[in-house]
């Protein structure tokens, strides 16, 4: 489980927050949820993205995603069953199923293989959940403008 899985876990957590949100029927949120599901496809290697610059173009949208991130941090810190391999496996299935419902990309067998390919079931992600909480805290700082960085900024995460 490397960097790809780290970002996939973040994507899946955001995907679920959109699913649970009362305002999940907003057009931009539906599109963003689909984009996140697409990013979680295991056949896309490298170049995964949360697509912040494309979707968080208004303060209201930023506030919505910040509230999602805050909810995720709370769940990570307070719920032992939230950030587990089993839960992420189920979220991957939801994301892949959403994509498949829209375009019938895969047979049921192929869908099952894609979902099971992640090996989330055997993951020990719960052992490093504090790192995930911190990554969402940093994401909140980035979205809110507290962290001054862009895609082209040098990799210096702590000088903000």
Secondary structure, 3 states (H helix, E strand, C coil): CCHHHHHHHHHHHHHHHHHHCCCCCCHHHHHHHHHHHHHCCCCCCCCCCCCHHHHCCCHHHHHHHHHHHHHHHHHHHHCCCCCCHHHHHHHHHHHHHHHHHHHCCCCHHHHHHHHHCCCHHHCCHHHHHHHHHHHHHHHHHHHCCCCCCCCCCCCCCCCC
